[in-house]
Amino acid sequence: REKAAKDKLAAADEKYQREQANASGDEGDTAQQNSASTTKPKERKKKSKEFSVPGADESSDDNISDSEESADSEANEELKALRKVRNRQIEKKIKAEEAVEAQEILREQHLQSAEIESAADLGPSLIKKQRRDYDDGPKQSLIANLEGQATPPHDFSKGLELSRISGSVLFPFNVHEPEWSPPFSALRPDEGCLEVSLPDFDSSQATVGKGKNTLAIKFTAPLDSKRFSINIAAPNHNNYDSVLFHFNPRQRQKGGQLVINDKKDGIWGQGINVPLSQVPLIFGQTSSTLLIQINGEGFDIFIEGKHCARLEHRTELPAKKCPLILQFPSTDDYGKPENWIVYKVWWGHKPNMATTGDVSGVAGVNSYNSIHPRK
């Protein structure tokens, strides 16, 4: 239909142009006739008188002009109708193009605003931490992190009050060796072991809660560690054949056991076994703190501040003031390696921590007291 309308419009335009051309030609002839009539008025007047019939010429001219005018009006009306159709089509096409262009402009505006918002600093962004199957990094306490008081793994908590006034740090010996671990190549307990002298021990003072009575050790036991141990002995221990106090966590023995014992002339005594499930976590932690207090009852053991066990005195303490010897063996008696990291050792005085609560439920309490019998 559109093509037929266009063809019809073109034909009407062509007809209109022909009619305009004919009209212009007639006007030219009329002008020539007028000029000729002005030059020869007398001759034209004479001819008109000779050949004209009154009323005949005027009526024929009027009929011709009426038919031409009606044809022109019909052509004009048809041309106008075709032009209206074409104009509507053109207008519709223009509106569609304008709508598409407006959509493109709106899209560009949205994209530009989105880029500006993304580039703007709207505050700190949240970054999700990626989880790893194995993370050997430090696992600090959540509460300590929130309070901003996280204790470094190689240092003691300030809450323990292990000051330089009441005691001293005996290990590390220097800044070049900040920690100690048993050598993997060791085959005997004393091969590459760490020994620390605990000076100025006075049993007469320690048993009444005075003098140097507290040993603190900051350490880490890896998750894959099977065991580690410490020994406290008198100066005449004879290569640790006699041990006053033995502390030995064993992760793989009977679901995990903490073994407390003594040793006389190369023979181990009857051990006190405490399930590791009853004490604070030791293996796989960022670090742990072990406190051992020597008092009139025996050796009280505190792990992360919890009173976990007591080894009552089985061998008489040295009568005179002397140093005690702290040993960190490299292996057990059968050459099996021990695995842990020792960061710091503190030795000094601290008020008796066992008197602050009921100790009847503490492992080892009232189990052995041959040296100091109860009255």
C-alpha positions as CSV (number, residue, x, y, z in Angstrom):
1,R,0.0,0.0,0.0
2,E,2.8,2.4,0.8
3,K,4.4,1.8,-2.6
4,A,1.1,2.3,-4.4
5,A,0.6,5.5,-2.5
6,K,4.0,6.7,-3.4
7,D,3.4,5.9,-7.1
8,K,0.1,7.7,-7.1
9,L,1.7,10.7,-5.4
10,A,4.4,10.8,-8.0
11,A,1.9,10.6,-10.8
12,A,-0.2,13.4,-9.2
13,D,3.0,15.6,-8.9
14,E,3.8,15.0,-12.5
15,K,0.3,15.9,-13.6
16,Y,0.4,19.0,-11.4
17,Q,3.7,20.1,-12.9
18,R,2.3,19.6,-16.5
19,E,-0.7,21.7,-15.7
20,Q,1.4,24.4,-14.2
21,A,3.6,24.4,-17.3
22,N,0.5,24.6,-19.5
23,A,-0.8,27.4,-17.4
24,S,2.5,29.3,-17.7
25,G,2.4,28.7,-21.5
26,D,-1.1,30.1,-21.8
27,E,-0.1,33.1,-19.8
28,G,2.8,33.7,-22.2
29,D,0.5,33.5,-25.2
30,T,-1.9,35.9,-23.6
31,A,0.9,38.3,-22.9
32,Q,2.0,38.2,-26.5
33,Q,-1.6,38.7,-27.6
34,N,-1.9,41.7,-25.3
35,S,1.3,43.2,-26.7
36,A,0.1,42.6,-30.3
37,S,-3.3,44.1,-29.5
38,T,-1.6,47.2,-28.2
39,T,0.4,47.7,-31.3
40,K,-2.5,47.0,-33.7
41,P,-5.6,47.9,-31.9
42,K,-7.5,48.9,-34.9
43,E,-6.8,45.8,-36.8
44,R,-7.8,43.4,-34.0
45,K,-11.0,45.4,-33.4
46,K,-11.8,45.1,-37.0
47,K,-11.3,41.3,-37.1
48,S,-13.3,40.7,-34.0
49,K,-16.1,42.6,-35.6
50,E,-15.9,40.5,-38.7
51,F,-15.7,37.0,-37.2
52,S,-17.2,37.1,-33.7
53,V,-20.7,35.9,-33.0
54,P,-22.3,37.7,-30.2
55,G,-22.3,35.5,-27.0
56,A,-20.7,32.4,-28.7
57,D,-17.0,32.9,-27.7
58,E,-17.7,33.9,-24.1
59,S,-19.8,30.8,-23.3
60,S,-17.2,28.3,-24.7
61,D,-14.4,30.0,-22.8
62,D,-16.4,29.7,-19.6
63,N,-17.0,26.0,-20.1
64,I,-13.4,25.3,-20.7
65,S,-12.2,27.2,-17.7
66,D,-14.8,25.5,-15.4
67,S,-13.6,22.0,-16.5
68,E,-10.0,22.9,-16.0
69,E,-10.7,24.3,-12.6
70,S,-12.6,21.2,-11.5
71,A,-9.8,19.0,-12.7
72,D,-7.2,21.1,-10.9
73,S,-9.1,21.0,-7.7
74,E,-9.5,17.3,-7.8
75,A,-5.8,16.9,-8.5
76,N,-4.9,19.2,-5.7
77,E,-7.2,17.4,-3.2
78,E,-5.7,14.1,-4.2
79,L,-2.2,15.5,-3.9
80,K,-2.9,16.9,-0.5
81,A,-4.3,13.6,0.7
82,L,-1.2,11.8,-0.5
83,R,1.1,14.4,1.1
84,K,-0.7,13.9,4.4
85,V,-0.2,10.1,4.2
86,R,3.5,10.6,3.4
87,N,3.9,13.2,6.1
88,R,2.3,10.9,8.7
89,Q,4.7,8.1,7.7
90,I,7.7,10.4,7.8
91,E,6.6,11.8,11.2
92,K,6.1,8.3,12.6
93,K,9.6,7.2,11.4
94,I,11.1,10.3,12.9
95,K,9.4,9.7,16.3
96,A,10.7,6.1,16.3
97,E,14.2,7.3,15.6
98,E,14.0,9.9,18.3
99,A,12.7,7.3,20.8
100,V,15.7,5.0,20.1
101,E,18.1,8.0,20.4
102,A,16.5,8.9,23.7
103,Q,17.0,5.4,25.0
104,E,20.7,5.5,24.0
105,I,21.2,8.8,25.8
106,L,19.5,7.5,28.9
107,R,21.6,4.4,28.9
108,E,24.8,6.4,28.6
109,Q,23.7,8.6,31.5
110,H,23.0,5.5,33.7
111,L,26.4,4.0,32.8
112,Q,28.2,7.3,33.6
113,S,26.5,7.6,37.0
114,A,27.3,4.0,37.9
115,E,31.0,4.6,37.1
116,I,31.0,7.7,39.2
117,E,29.4,5.9,42.2
118,S,31.8,2.9,41.9
119,A,34.8,5.3,41.8
120,A,33.6,7.3,44.7
121,D,35.0,6.5,48.2
122,L,31.8,5.5,50.0
123,G,33.6,4.1,53.1
124,P,35.6,1.0,53.9
125,S,34.8,-2.0,51.9
126,L,34.2,-5.4,53.3
127,I,36.7,-8.0,52.3
128,K,35.9,-11.6,52.8
129,K,38.8,-13.5,54.2
130,Q,39.6,-16.6,52.2
131,R,39.7,-19.8,54.2
132,R,42.6,-22.2,53.9
133,D,42.6,-25.9,54.6
134,Y,45.7,-25.4,56.8
135,D,46.7,-22.1,58.4
136,D,49.9,-22.0,60.4
137,G,49.4,-18.4,61.3
138,P,48.7,-17.1,64.8
139,K,45.2,-17.8,66.2
140,Q,44.7,-15.0,68.6
141,S,41.8,-14.8,71.0
142,L,38.7,-13.2,69.5
143,I,38.0,-11.4,72.8
144,A,41.5,-10.1,73.0
145,N,41.3,-8.9,69.4
146,L,38.1,-7.0,70.1
147,E,39.6,-5.4,73.2
148,G,42.8,-4.6,71.4
149,Q,44.9,-6.4,74.0
150,A,46.1,-9.5,72.1
151,T,49.2,-10.9,73.7
152,P,52.1,-11.8,71.4
153,P,52.8,-15.6,71.3
154,H,56.3,-15.1,72.6
155,D,55.3,-13.0,75.6
156,F,53.5,-13.4,78.9
157,S,50.1,-11.8,79.5
158,K,50.2,-8.7,81.6
159,G,47.5,-10.2,83.8
160,L,49.9,-12.7,85.2
161,E,51.9,-9.9,86.8
162,L,55.3,-11.5,86.1
163,S,57.3,-8.4,86.7
164,R,61.0,-7.8,86.7
165,I,60.8,-6.7,90.3
166,S,59.5,-10.0,91.6
167,G,61.5,-12.2,89.1
168,S,63.5,-12.3,85.9
169,V,63.4,-13.7,82.4
170,L,66.0,-16.5,82.2
171,F,65.3,-17.5,78.5
172,P,66.0,-16.5,75.8
173,F,69.6,-16.1,76.7
174,N,70.1,-13.4,73.9
175,V,68.3,-11.8,71.1
176,H,70.0,-14.0,68.5
177,E,68.3,-17.1,69.8
178,P,64.7,-16.0,70.6
179,E,63.3,-19.6,70.8
180,W,64.2,-23.2,71.3
181,S,63.0,-26.5,69.7
182,P,64.3,-30.0,70.2
183,P,66.7,-31.0,67.3
184,F,65.2,-33.6,65.0
185,S,68.5,-35.4,64.8
186,A,68.6,-36.1,68.6
187,L,68.7,-39.7,69.8
188,R,68.9,-39.1,73.6
189,P,67.1,-36.8,76.0
190,D,70.3,-34.8,76.8
191,E,71.4,-34.5,73.1
192,G,70.8,-30.8,72.2
193,C,68.5,-30.3,75.2
194,L,67.9,-26.9,76.8
195,E,69.0,-26.4,80.4
196,V,68.1,-23.4,82.5
197,S,69.3,-22.7,86.1
198,L,66.7,-21.5,88.5
199,P,68.8,-19.5,91.0
200,D,68.3,-18.7,94.6
201,F,65.8,-21.4,95.5
202,D,65.2,-21.6,99.2
203,S,62.8,-24.4,100.3
204,S,62.3,-22.9,103.7
205,Q,60.9,-19.8,102.0
206,A,59.0,-21.5,99.2
207,T,57.1,-23.9,101.4
208,V,55.6,-20.9,103.2
209,G,54.8,-18.9,100.1
210,K,57.8,-16.7,100.1
211,G,60.9,-16.3,98.0
212,K,61.3,-17.6,94.5
213,N,58.6,-20.2,94.1
214,T,57.1,-19.7,90.6
215,L,58.2,-20.9,87.2
216,A,56.5,-19.6,84.1
217,I,57.0,-21.0,80.5
218,K,55.6,-19.6,77.3
219,F,55.5,-22.2,74.6
220,T,53.8,-23.6,71.5
221,A,52.9,-27.3,70.9
222,P,52.3,-27.9,67.2
223,L,49.2,-29.8,66.2
224,D,51.3,-32.7,64.8
225,S,53.3,-32.9,68.0
226,K,52.9,-36.2,69.9
227,R,54.6,-35.2,73.2
228,F,57.0,-32.9,75.0
229,S,58.2,-32.7,78.6
230,I,60.2,-30.8,81.2
231,N,62.1,-31.9,84.3
232,I,62.9,-30.0,87.5
233,A,65.9,-31.5,89.4
234,A,68.2,-30.7,92.3
235,P,71.8,-29.9,91.6
236,N,72.9,-33.5,92.4
237,H,70.5,-35.1,89.8
238,N,73.2,-37.4,88.4
239,N,72.4,-36.8,84.7
240,Y,68.7,-36.6,85.6
241,D,68.5,-40.0,87.2
242,S,66.7,-38.2,90.0
243,V,63.9,-35.8,89.1
244,L,61.8,-33.8,91.6
245,F,59.1,-33.0,89.0
246,H,58.3,-34.3,85.6
247,F,55.6,-32.7,83.3
248,N,54.7,-34.6,80.1
249,P,51.6,-34.0,77.8
250,R,51.1,-37.0,75.4
251,Q,48.6,-36.3,72.7
252,R,48.5,-39.8,71.2
253,Q,48.3,-41.9,74.4
254,K,44.8,-43.2,75.4
255,G,43.0,-40.2,73.8
256,G,45.5,-37.7,75.2
257,Q,47.0,-37.7,78.7
258,L,48.9,-35.3,80.9
259,V,51.4,-37.4,82.9
260,I,52.9,-36.0,86.1
261,N,55.6,-38.0,87.9
262,D,59.0,-38.1,89.7
263,K,62.1,-40.2,89.3
264,K,64.5,-41.7,91.9
265,D,67.8,-43.3,91.0
266,G,66.7,-43.9,87.4
267,I,63.3,-45.4,88.3
268,W,60.1,-43.6,87.5
269,G,57.4,-43.3,90.3
270,Q,53.7,-43.8,89.9
271,G,52.5,-41.3,87.4
272,I,49.4,-39.2,87.7
273,N,47.4,-39.3,84.5
274,V,45.1,-36.4,83.7
275,P,43.0,-36.6,80.5
276,L,43.8,-33.7,78.1
277,S,40.1,-33.2,77.7
278,Q,40.0,-31.9,81.3
279,V,42.7,-29.3,80.8
280,P,42.9,-26.2,78.5
281,L,43.9,-26.9,74.9
282,I,47.6,-27.3,74.5
283,F,48.3,-28.8,71.1
284,G,47.6,-26.8,68.0
285,Q,47.3,-23.5,69.8
286,T,49.1,-20.3,68.9
287,S,50.8,-20.3,72.3
288,S,50.2,-21.5,75.9
289,T,51.4,-20.5,79.3
290,L,52.5,-23.0,81.9
291,L,52.9,-22.0,85.6
292,I,54.4,-24.2,88.2
293,Q,54.4,-23.1,91.8
294,I,56.5,-24.8,94.5
295,N,54.9,-24.7,98.0
296,G,54.6,-26.8,101.1
297,E,52.1,-29.2,99.5
298,G,54.0,-29.9,96.3
299,F,54.2,-28.7,92.7
300,D,51.0,-27.0,91.6
301,I,50.4,-26.9,87.9
302,F,48.5,-24.1,86.1
303,I,47.7,-24.1,82.4
304,E,46.3,-20.9,81.0
305,G,45.4,-19.9,84.6
306,K,43.6,-23.2,85.4
307,H,44.7,-25.3,88.3
308,C,45.0,-28.7,86.5
309,A,47.1,-30.9,88.7
310,R,49.4,-31.2,91.7
311,L,52.4,-33.5,92.3
312,E,52.8,-33.7,96.1
313,H,56.4,-33.9,97.3
314,R,57.8,-37.4,96.9
315,T,61.5,-36.4,97.4
316,E,62.7,-34.0,100.1
317,L,63.6,-30.6,98.7
318,P,67.2,-29.3,99.0
319,A,67.6,-28.1,102.6
320,K,69.9,-25.2,101.8
321,K,69.6,-22.4,99.4
322,C,70.7,-23.5,95.9
323,P,69.7,-23.4,92.2
324,L,67.3,-25.9,90.8
325,I,67.9,-27.2,87.3
326,L,65.2,-26.9,84.6
327,Q,65.6,-29.4,81.7
328,F,63.9,-29.4,78.3
329,P,64.7,-32.9,77.0
330,S,65.1,-33.5,73.2
331,T,63.6,-37.1,73.3
332,D,62.0,-39.5,75.7
333,D,63.9,-42.3,77.4
334,Y,63.5,-44.4,74.3
335,G,64.8,-41.9,71.8
336,K,61.4,-40.8,70.5
337,P,61.6,-37.1,69.4
338,E,59.7,-34.4,71.3
339,N,58.2,-31.5,69.4
340,W,57.5,-28.0,70.8
341,I,58.7,-24.5,70.8
342,V,59.9,-22.6,73.9
343,Y,59.7,-18.9,73.8
344,K,60.3,-17.6,77.3
345,V,61.1,-18.8,80.8
346,W,60.4,-16.6,83.9
347,W,61.5,-17.4,87.5
348,G,60.6,-15.5,90.6
349,H,58.0,-14.9,93.3
350,K,54.2,-14.9,93.0
351,P,51.6,-15.3,95.7
352,N,50.3,-18.8,96.2
353,M,47.6,-19.3,93.6
354,A,46.2,-22.5,95.0
355,T,44.8,-20.8,98.1
356,T,42.2,-18.8,96.2
357,G,39.8,-21.7,95.7
358,D,38.8,-25.3,96.5
359,V,41.5,-27.8,95.4
360,S,39.7,-31.0,96.4
361,G,38.8,-31.7,92.8
362,V,42.3,-31.1,91.5
363,A,44.1,-34.2,90.2
364,G,46.9,-35.4,92.5
365,V,45.7,-33.6,95.6
366,N,45.9,-35.8,98.8
367,S,47.3,-38.7,96.8
368,Y,50.8,-38.9,98.2
369,N,52.5,-37.2,101.1
370,S,55.2,-39.4,102.6
371,I,57.7,-36.5,103.1
372,H,55.3,-34.1,104.8
373,P,52.6,-36.2,106.5
374,R,49.4,-34.4,107.3
375,K,48.5,-33.9,111.0
